[in-house]
Amino acid sequence: MEKHTLPLIIQDLKSKRDALSLAHESLKKSADEWNKCIIVLSLGVGLFESAKIKMGWESNIVALVPVALSSVIASISALIKFKNFASQMEVLLQSQSLLTHTLNTARNETELTPQLIKDYNDALEKLETSIYPDLRKKYLKISHNNLISIMKQEARFFSSLDKANNGEFSESDTTSQSSNESLKQNPLSILPNRTFEVIDESEL
């Protein structure tokens, strides 16, 4: 879909920037999970070595456990290096920075300019080369749904704000206000319906 107006370009840049943020967040979560595995396994090796010395374990199987855990740690480290999380996240951050800069430029403009269109096209090219098409489709869908939800929430907020400024209250607000006034007049109204026995002071 071609974007020929400034508001459409601004919304498109916002959605694509958010999509890159979501992709970066997903990569970071994956990298953190693998790194946590390495930390836990490393602590496990240290704990096992301390327990082996303390308990005096000398069997061949016991001696193989630290070796096996160290091999697992080395395998995970190699996998992390193969996945190249740091490099992928760096590319996403660069693309996100370019989109954010273009978005700020668009927000400061009152109309489309040739320079803004050029910056917008450069940002789109950077986006398309920094993330695979299937992932771009996935995160753009999430980003679009998020933006629509945010816009709906903002519309409800400003609508309620206008009503409050004009002295208009919804039925739920009126009901809540009436309940509060009733509670002030009769605080015992919040208690459940129970029969209270009157105690004669002479019996005390």
Protein Blocks (a to p, Z undefined) as FASTA:
>chain_A
ZZfbfklmmmmmmmmmmmmmmmmmmmmmmmmmmmmmmmmmmmmmmmmmmmmmmnopabfk
lmmmmmmmmmmmmmmmmmmmmnommlmmmmmmmmmmmmmmmmmmmmmpcbdcfklmmmmm
mmmmmmmmmpcfklmmmmmmmmmmmmmmmmmmmmmmmmmmmmmmnopacfklmmmmmmmm
mmmmmmmlmpccdddddddfklZZ
